[in-house]
Amino acid sequence: MSTSTRLLSQEVTPNRSRPGRTLRRALPILPAVLLLLAFMAGPILYSVYLAFTNRALRGEGSASTEFVGLGNFGAAFGSAAFWNSVLLTLIFTVISAVIGQNILGMVLALLMRSASKIVSTLTSAIIVAAWILPEVVAGYLWYTFLGQQGSLNDILGFLGLPAQDLLISFPILAVSFANIWRGAAFSMLVYRAALSQVPTDIDESAQLDGAGAWRRFFSMTLPIIRRSVLTNLMLITLQTLSVFGLIYIMTAGGPGAASQTLPLFMYEQAFSFGQLGYGTAVALILLAIGGIASLIYLKLLPKEDKL
């Protein structure tokens, strides 16, 4: 055998065995891939299928499931109750996440930046304790505080002020305040980590030049931590869009539909009325709203932060 033939055979042999080596390397992760396909991709695909059918827990759709195409989506977009839920979802998200949690978390992070270690540690522990509470527990606490027989009216009565029932008169604001109280800790932790990366010498130099606290924050600190701000906004927006237990415990979407956000509307359609197909279509619309919000936040990121 010539030298060129031997070299050619040596080059060809590894190429033939390469698929086998790739397969052997993939075998350890194969169970994990199968579990992800079974428990994540499977339910997602089944939900997409349900959204295009008349599947129901009772009635005609329970006896025979039929493909209805975009009928469920058309019914949703033509429903005044659906658009009311969309509007309330946007109000709830803007008040409790974009404004409430975001600003309160930033204020707390800035205050604790200059506070003593003991004060900072105690304050963080109290705020984080509210965050780790389950939604159901937090909702019940706020229900007992804001309700007609709650602690708030006891305080107002002691001060000689008229009693209030915010769960009836301003339900969407009541659940928004509760969500701010529960979720501000996450924004605070994000901003504390971001502020720790801001060079102190820059702030000190600006202070020596006569820049006030507001000027230093908006002109120097905020541009430096803008990536953390947008990341925090995206995460808390997605979390707030899916809040269910807190609102359900406090108002159950009422009175009437005055606090019925999309998760509660979806639950009502799917399980109270038994229309699984229609409820799943609403869930996909909610998923699309979250995706659009994420794209907007990613679009706002500077180009150098997207790489």
Secondary structure, 3 states (H helix, E strand, C coil): CCHHHHHHHHHHHHHHHHHHHHHHHHHHHHHHHHHHHHHHHHHHHHHHHHHCECCCCCCHHHHCCCECCCHHHHHHHCCHHHHHHHHHHHHHHHHHHHHHHHHHHHHHHHHHHCCCHHHHHHHHHHHHHHHHCCHHHHHHHHHHHHCCCCHHHHHHHHCCCCCCCHHHHCHHHHHHHHHHHHHHHHHHHHHHHHHCCCCHHHHHHHHHCCCCHHHHHHHHHHHHCHHHHHHHHHHHHHHHHCCCHHHHHHCCCCCCCCCCCHHHHHHHHHHHCCCHHHHHHHHHHHHHHHHHHHHHHHHHCCHHHHC
